[in-house]
Amino acid sequence: MTNNTTEEDLKQEAMRHLKSHYNEDTVSMDVLENGVQDGNGVLHVDCTVSVGGSRSDWTKWFTFENGKVTDLQAKLR
């Protein structure tokens, strides 16, 4: 990702990661802190996800390297 990557781009990448790795559909995602610069850093969010129609609320920390999610920490809210 380039320097003009927006917060929305990061959210979209995070949502793709949740879907592809955990089969989670993102219902909502609110950024609490955006520490990603030049495609590297941590995006801290509160989100609601749905799996098989069951919803749950989470706080998640997505680690980005070169614009891609490389790690995820999560805590149920």
C-alpha positions as CSV (number, residue, x, y, z in Angstrom):
1,M,0.0,0.0,0.0
2,T,1.1,3.5,-0.6
3,N,1.3,6.6,1.5
4,N,-2.2,7.6,0.3
5,T,-3.9,4.5,1.8
6,T,-7.0,5.6,3.6
7,E,-8.4,4.4,6.9
8,E,-11.3,2.9,4.9
9,D,-8.8,0.9,2.8
10,L,-7.4,-0.5,6.0
11,K,-10.8,-1.4,7.3
12,Q,-11.7,-3.1,4.0
13,E,-8.5,-5.2,4.3
14,A,-9.3,-6.1,7.9
15,M,-12.8,-7.2,6.9
16,R,-11.4,-9.3,4.1
17,H,-9.0,-10.9,6.6
18,L,-11.9,-11.7,9.0
19,K,-13.9,-13.3,6.2
20,S,-11.1,-15.3,4.6
21,H,-9.5,-16.6,7.9
22,Y,-12.5,-16.9,10.2
23,N,-15.6,-16.8,8.0
24,E,-16.8,-13.7,9.9
25,D,-19.1,-11.2,8.2
26,T,-18.4,-7.7,9.6
27,V,-21.6,-6.0,10.8
28,S,-19.9,-2.9,12.0
29,M,-16.3,-1.7,12.6
30,D,-15.3,1.5,14.4
31,V,-11.6,2.5,14.5
32,L,-10.4,3.4,18.0
33,E,-6.8,4.0,17.0
34,N,-5.0,4.0,13.6
35,G,-1.3,3.4,14.1
36,V,-0.7,2.3,10.5
37,Q,1.8,4.4,8.6
38,D,3.1,3.5,5.1
39,G,1.3,0.2,5.3
40,N,2.8,-0.9,8.6
41,G,1.5,-0.7,12.2
42,V,-1.6,-1.6,14.2
43,L,-5.2,-0.8,13.6
44,H,-7.3,-1.0,16.8
45,V,-11.0,-1.4,16.3
46,D,-14.3,-2.3,18.0
47,C,-16.4,-4.5,15.8
48,T,-19.5,-6.6,15.6
49,V,-19.2,-9.8,13.5
50,S,-21.7,-12.4,12.4
51,V,-21.0,-16.1,11.9
52,G,-23.9,-18.3,10.8
53,G,-26.3,-15.6,11.9
54,S,-24.9,-15.3,15.5
55,R,-23.5,-11.9,16.3
56,S,-20.7,-11.1,18.8
57,D,-18.9,-7.9,19.8
58,W,-15.1,-7.7,19.8
59,T,-12.1,-5.4,20.3
60,K,-9.5,-6.3,17.7
61,W,-5.9,-5.3,16.9
62,F,-4.9,-5.9,13.3
63,T,-1.1,-5.8,12.7
64,F,-0.3,-4.6,9.1
65,E,2.9,-5.2,7.2
66,N,3.2,-3.8,3.7
67,G,-0.6,-3.2,3.7
68,K,-1.6,-6.7,4.6
69,V,-2.8,-8.1,7.9
70,T,-0.1,-10.3,9.4
71,D,-1.4,-10.8,12.9
72,L,-4.6,-10.4,14.9
73,Q,-5.3,-10.1,18.6
74,A,-8.9,-10.1,19.8
75,K,-10.9,-9.7,23.0
76,L,-14.6,-10.4,23.4
77,R,-16.5,-7.3,24.6
